[in-house]
Amino acid sequence: MRILVTGGAGFIGSHLVEELLKQGHTVITLDDLSTGKKGYLNQIIHHHNHVFVHGSALDRSLLNELMENCDVIFHMAAVLGVKNTVDHPLKVIEGNIDATRNVLELAFPRKTKVIFASTSEVYGKNEQLPFSEDFSNRVLGSTNTHRWCYATAKALDEHLCFAYGDKGLPVTVVRYFNAYGPRQNGTQYGQVIPKFIKAALKNEPITIYGDGEQSRCFTFIEDTVKGTIACLDPKANQQVFNIGIDQVTTINELALKIKSLSHSSSEITYFPYSEAYGQGYEDMQKRVPNISKAKQTLNYHPTVKLEDGLLRTIEWYRQDLKHGRDDG
């Protein structure tokens, strides 16, 4: 197939592009490099079935041109990250909603399949674990607390997807649960694993926000991509899927594991959320996906255990630091 990947030089996007090319597809990568890095595509940048385009999904005319004759669009481009959400809410709201609207509006007349990258953030403060795709109670904080703007924007993106789906556009929504692995950008996005690994490899303090008892289900990038590509199946049309793993790990356990696997002498320290992100910031204590729907419909079965994925990720960052890039 001929496939367009927006945000294809990003963390998940670059791994997705590589795998699609391995499977024999022709891929057009679109990325404005605001958070993605062209270097993440070094291994396939000159692949005979690959074209890289430096540009944005907000550029409607460019997007329309690139969609011509495409069979599928993976819409991975997004404005995300805790600091962006708290400090630049307009950037988050407009960057996510406007780009997604462009993709869907331009795909609709062509009936081009769209696979949209959403997030477990849309579940908000729901305490009914594990999170199922058909959850009925989405609980969010006040609209004057910017922390919730990303979750709200992505939820509206999902509404747009299903509204176009009702009109006949083949569309699938994937909700990612804490994807991690090589190339994840800990500096701008604030994800916990790259930040912990970098600190551990430098024997600097590993800083935990809050008490560290909040838990997550960390999904290795290989499994994340596998679940995403499985959505090419027509059975996934007009559906939403949790793409994650149900192995639960607390942040304290994660820090200790990374310290041990890195053979680090780092001290583990604690820092209040209020000092990191301002008063009113809320972090969800638990976030666990129900992946039974993805298993049954997509034959999605994550296989990479946390320790194995961390070892592979640590080695990538070790090489990254060794070569003086420190830009993971």
C-alpha positions in Angstrom: 0.0 0.0 0.0 0.9 3.6 -0.3 0.8 5.1 3.2 1.2 8.6 4.6 2.5 8.9 8.2 2.1 12.3 9.8 4.6 12.9 12.7 6.7 10.1 11.2 10.0 11.4 12.5 8.7 11.2 16.1 9.3 8.5 18.7 6.4 6.2 17.8 6.1 7.5 14.2 9.7 6.7 13.2 9.5 3.1 14.5 6.1 2.8 12.6 7.7 4.0 9.4 10.5 1.5 9.7 8.2 -1.4 10.2 5.8 -0.4 7.4 8.8 -0.3 5.0 9.9 -3.7 6.2 6.5 -5.0 5.3 6.9 -3.8 1.8 4.7 -0.7 1.8 5.5 2.7 0.2 5.7 5.4 2.9 5.5 9.2 2.8 6.7 10.7 6.1 5.5 14.1 7.0 7.0 15.9 10.0 7.8 19.5 10.9 10.6 18.4 13.2 9.3 20.4 16.1 9.7 17.4 18.4 10.7 14.7 15.9 14.2 14.3 14.6 15.2 13.5 11.0 18.0 11.5 12.5 15.6 8.9 13.8 15.0 8.0 10.1 18.6 7.7 9.2 18.4 3.9 8.6 15.6 4.3 6.0 15.8 7.9 4.9 17.1 6.9 1.4 14.9 3.7 1.2 13.6 3.4 -2.4 10.0 3.2 -1.1 10.3 6.1 1.3 9.9 9.9 0.9 10.5 12.4 3.7 8.7 15.7 3.6 9.5 18.5 6.0 6.2 20.1 6.7 3.1 20.2 9.0 -0.3 18.6 9.1 -1.5 22.1 9.7 -0.5 23.0 6.1 -3.7 22.0 4.4 -2.5 22.4 0.8 0.6 20.3 1.4 -1.4 17.7 3.2 -3.9 17.5 0.3 -1.0 17.0 -2.1 0.6 14.2 -0.1 -2.7 12.4 0.3 -3.1 12.0 -3.4 -3.2 8.3 -4.3 -2.6 7.2 -0.6 -4.4 4.1 0.6 -4.0 4.8 4.4 -3.0 7.7 6.6 -1.5 7.1 10.1 -2.1 10.4 11.8 0.6 10.3 14.5 1.4 14.1 14.6 0.5 15.7 17.9 1.4 18.4 20.3 1.9 16.7 23.6 3.9 16.7 26.8 3.1 17.8 30.4 5.0 21.1 30.1 3.3 22.0 26.9 -0.1 21.2 28.4 0.5 23.3 31.4 2.5 26.2 29.9 1.2 26.3 26.3 -2.5 25.2 26.2 -3.3 27.0 23.0 -0.5 25.3 21.2 -1.8 21.9 22.4 -5.5 22.6 21.6 -5.0 24.1 18.2 -2.1 21.9 17.2 -4.0 18.7 17.9 -7.6 19.6 16.8 -6.7 21.6 13.7 -4.3 19.0 12.3 -6.8 16.2 12.9 -9.6 18.1 11.3 -7.4 18.7 8.3 -6.6 15.0 7.9 -10.2 13.9 8.3 -11.7 16.5 6.0 -9.2 15.8 3.3 -9.5 12.0 3.7 -13.3 11.9 3.6 -13.9 12.6 -0.1 -11.4 10.0 -1.1 -12.6 7.5 1.6 -8.9 7.0 2.6 -8.5 4.9 5.7 -7.3 6.9 8.7 -5.7 5.4 11.8 -5.6 8.0 14.5 -3.1 8.0 17.4 -5.0 8.9 20.6 -4.0 8.5 24.3 -5.0 6.9 27.6 -5.3 10.5 28.8 -8.9 10.5 27.5 -9.9 8.3 30.4 -9.2 11.2 32.7 -9.8 10.5 36.4 -11.9 7.5 35.9 -11.3 5.0 38.7 -13.0 2.0 37.1 -10.0 -0.2 36.3 -8.9 -1.6 34.0 -9.9 1.0 31.4 -12.2 -0.5 28.7 -12.8 1.2 25.4 -16.6 1.5 26.0 -16.2 3.2 29.4 -19.2 5.3 30.3 -17.8 7.8 32.8 -15.0 10.1 31.6 -14.1 12.4 34.6 -11.9 15.4 33.9 -10.8 18.4 36.0 -11.9 22.0 35.7 -11.5 23.8 32.3 -9.5 26.5 34.1 -6.8 23.9 34.9 -4.7 23.6 31.8 -3.5 20.1 32.8 -6.7 18.7 31.1 -6.4 20.5 27.7 -4.5 17.6 26.1 -7.0 15.0 27.2 -9.8 17.2 26.1 -8.3 17.9 22.7 -7.6 14.3 22.0 -11.1 13.3 23.1 -12.5 15.9 20.6 -10.2 14.4 18.0 -11.9 11.1 18.7 -15.3 12.6 18.3 -14.3 14.0 14.9 -13.0 10.6 13.9 -16.2 8.8 14.7 -18.4 11.6 13.3 -16.6 11.1 9.9 -16.8 7.3 10.5 -20.6 7.6 10.7 -20.5 9.4 7.3 -18.6 6.5 5.8 -14.9 7.2 6.3 -13.0 4.1 7.4 -11.3 5.2 10.6 -9.7 3.5 13.6 -8.6 5.1 16.9 -5.8 3.7 19.0 -5.3 4.7 22.6 -1.7 4.3 23.6 -0.7 3.4 27.2 2.8 4.7 28.1 4.8 3.6 25.1 8.6 3.6 25.7 11.8 2.6 24.0 14.7 4.0 21.9 14.2 7.6 20.6 11.7 8.7 23.2 12.3 12.3 23.9 12.5 12.8 27.7 13.5 16.5 27.5 10.5 17.9 25.8 7.8 15.4 26.5 8.7 14.7 30.1 8.3 11.0 29.9 9.5 9.2 33.0 11.6 6.4 31.4 14.0 8.4 29.3 14.5 10.9 32.2 15.2 8.1 34.7 17.6 6.4 32.2 19.6 9.5 31.4 20.0 10.3 35.1 21.0 6.7 35.9 23.6 6.6 33.2 25.1 9.8 34.4 24.9 8.7 38.1 22.8 11.8 38.7 19.8 11.9 41.1 16.7 10.0 39.7 13.9 12.4 40.6 10.4 11.1 41.2 7.5 13.5 41.3 5.0 12.9 44.1 5.4 9.8 46.3 6.2 7.3 43.5 3.3 5.1 44.3 1.4 6.0 41.1 1.4 3.1 38.7 1.5 2.7 35.0 1.6 -0.1 32.3 4.7 0.6 30.2 4.5 -0.7 26.7 7.6 -1.3 24.6 7.6 0.4 21.3 7.8 -2.9 19.3 4.4 -3.9 20.8 3.0 -0.4 20.3 3.8 -0.5 16.6 2.5 -4.1 16.2 -0.8 -3.1 17.6 -1.0 0.1 15.5 -0.3 -1.8 12.2 -2.8 -4.4 13.1 -5.5 -1.7 12.7 -5.0 -1.9 8.9 -7.5 -4.8 9.1 -10.9 -3.7 7.9 -12.4 -5.3 11.0 -10.9 -2.3 12.9 -12.9 0.3 11.0 -15.1 2.5 13.2 -13.5 1.0 16.2 -11.3 2.2 19.1 -8.6 0.0 20.7 -6.4 0.2 23.8 -2.8 -0.5 22.7 -0.8 -1.3 25.8 0.2 -4.1 28.2 -1.4 -5.0 31.5 1.8 -5.4 33.5 1.5 -2.9 36.3 4.5 -1.1 37.7 4.8 1.7 40.2 7.1 4.7 39.6 9.2 3.7 42.6 9.6 0.1 41.2 10.5 1.6 37.8 13.2 3.8 39.3 14.8 1.0 41.3 14.7 -1.3 38.2 16.3 1.3 35.9 19.0 2.0 38.6 19.7 -1.7 38.9 19.8 -2.5 35.2 22.0 0.5 34.5 24.4 -0.4 37.3 24.0 3.1 38.5 25.0 4.8 41.8 22.2 7.4 41.4 20.3 8.6 44.5 16.5 8.4 44.2 15.0 11.7 45.2 11.4 13.1 45.5 10.0 16.4 44.2 6.4 17.8 44.7 4.2 18.1 41.7 3.2 21.6 42.7 6.8 22.8 42.4 7.3 21.0 39.0 4.1 22.0 37.3 2.4 24.6 39.5 -0.5 24.4 41.9 -3.5 22.3 40.9 -1.6 19.8 38.8 -3.1 16.3 39.1 -1.5 13.0 38.3 -3.6 9.8 37.9 -2.7 7.2 40.6 -3.4 4.2 38.4 -3.8 3.7 34.6 -4.4 0.1 33.5 -5.7 -0.9 30.0 -8.2 -3.7 29.3 -6.6 -5.1 26.1 -9.1 -8.0 25.6 -10.8 -6.2 22.6 -7.5 -5.7 20.8 -6.6 -9.3 21.5 -9.8 -10.7 20.1 -10.2 -8.4 17.1 -6.7 -7.6 16.1 -4.9 -10.7 17.5 -2.7 -8.2 19.4 -0.6 -9.9 22.1 2.2 -7.7 23.6 5.3 -9.9 24.2 8.1 -7.6 25.5 8.4 -7.7 29.3 9.4 -4.5 31.1 12.9 -5.7 32.0 13.8 -6.8 28.5 12.4 -3.5 27.0 14.3 -1.4 29.6 17.6 -3.2 28.8 17.2 -2.5 25.1 16.3 1.1 25.8 19.1 1.7 28.3 21.6 0.4 25.7 20.3 2.8 23.1 20.6 5.7 25.5 24.1 4.5 26.5 25.2 4.7 22.9 23.4 8.0 22.4 25.3 9.6 25.3 28.5 7.9 24.3 28.3 9.7 21.0 27.6 13.0 22.7 24.1 13.5 21.3 22.1 13.4 24.6 19.1 14.2 22.5 16.9 11.2 23.0 
